[in-house]
Amino acid sequence: MNSQNDQNLIDKVIRLIANELDIPPDRLSESSSAKDITEWDSMGVLGILAMCDRNGLEVRNQEMPKLQSVSGIIEIFKTRE
């Protein structure tokens, strides 16, 4: 994946997460995590899990901890491309 595709994926994931958490995308970055965002609580994680499902990504049990950070969710998307 080239750097432009990487940036496109980062931007897409940030938009999707922001939509699920009902926050502006500019509150998120690739380094954001549940620790940083009040709205990213247990219900937020469930919404993110549902977002992954709507995008055709089955999140495996061992990947659940990755739902706690933007970079982890990007990893999930990358492994399915």
C-alpha positions as CSV (number, residue, x, y, z in Angstrom):
1,M,0.0,0.0,0.0
2,N,1.5,3.4,-1.0
3,S,1.5,6.4,1.3
4,Q,-1.5,8.0,-0.5
5,N,-3.6,4.9,0.0
6,D,-2.4,4.7,3.6
7,Q,-3.6,8.3,4.2
8,N,-6.9,7.6,2.4
9,L,-7.5,4.7,4.7
10,I,-6.5,6.7,7.8
11,D,-8.9,9.5,6.8
12,K,-11.7,7.0,6.0
13,V,-11.3,5.2,9.4
14,I,-11.2,8.5,11.3
15,R,-14.4,9.6,9.5
16,L,-16.2,6.3,10.3
17,I,-15.2,6.3,13.9
18,A,-16.1,10.0,14.3
19,N,-19.5,9.2,12.8
20,E,-20.1,6.4,15.3
21,L,-19.0,8.4,18.3
22,D,-21.0,11.5,17.0
23,I,-17.9,13.7,17.2
24,P,-16.1,15.9,14.7
25,P,-13.4,14.0,12.8
26,D,-10.9,16.7,13.8
27,R,-11.0,15.4,17.4
28,L,-9.4,12.2,16.2
29,S,-6.0,11.4,14.8
30,E,-4.1,8.2,14.1
31,S,-2.8,8.2,17.6
32,S,-6.3,8.7,19.3
33,S,-7.7,6.0,21.6
34,A,-10.5,5.4,24.0
35,K,-8.5,6.9,26.8
36,D,-8.4,10.3,25.0
37,I,-12.1,10.5,23.9
38,T,-14.9,10.7,26.5
39,E,-17.5,9.5,24.0
40,W,-15.4,6.4,23.2
41,D,-16.9,4.4,26.1
42,S,-18.3,0.8,26.1
43,M,-21.2,1.9,23.9
44,G,-18.9,3.6,21.6
45,V,-16.9,0.4,21.2
46,L,-20.1,-1.4,20.3
47,G,-20.9,1.2,17.7
48,I,-17.4,0.9,16.3
49,L,-17.8,-2.9,16.2
50,A,-21.1,-2.5,14.3
51,M,-19.4,0.0,11.9
52,C,-16.8,-2.7,11.2
53,D,-19.5,-5.2,10.5
54,R,-21.3,-2.8,8.1
55,N,-18.1,-2.4,6.2
56,G,-17.7,-6.2,5.8
57,L,-15.1,-6.6,8.5
58,E,-15.6,-9.5,10.9
59,V,-13.7,-8.6,14.0
60,R,-12.2,-11.7,15.6
61,N,-12.2,-12.2,19.4
62,Q,-8.4,-11.7,19.6
63,E,-8.8,-8.4,17.7
64,M,-11.3,-6.9,20.1
65,P,-8.6,-4.9,22.0
66,K,-7.7,-3.1,18.7
67,L,-11.2,-1.5,18.9
68,Q,-9.7,0.8,21.6
69,S,-7.6,2.9,19.2
70,V,-7.7,4.4,15.8
71,S,-4.4,2.7,14.9
72,G,-5.8,-0.7,16.0
73,I,-8.9,-0.2,13.8
74,I,-6.7,0.8,10.9
75,E,-4.8,-2.4,11.4
76,I,-8.0,-4.4,11.2
77,F,-9.0,-2.6,7.9
78,K,-5.5,-3.2,6.4
79,T,-5.6,-7.0,7.2
80,R,-8.8,-7.3,5.2
81,E,-7.8,-5.5,2.1
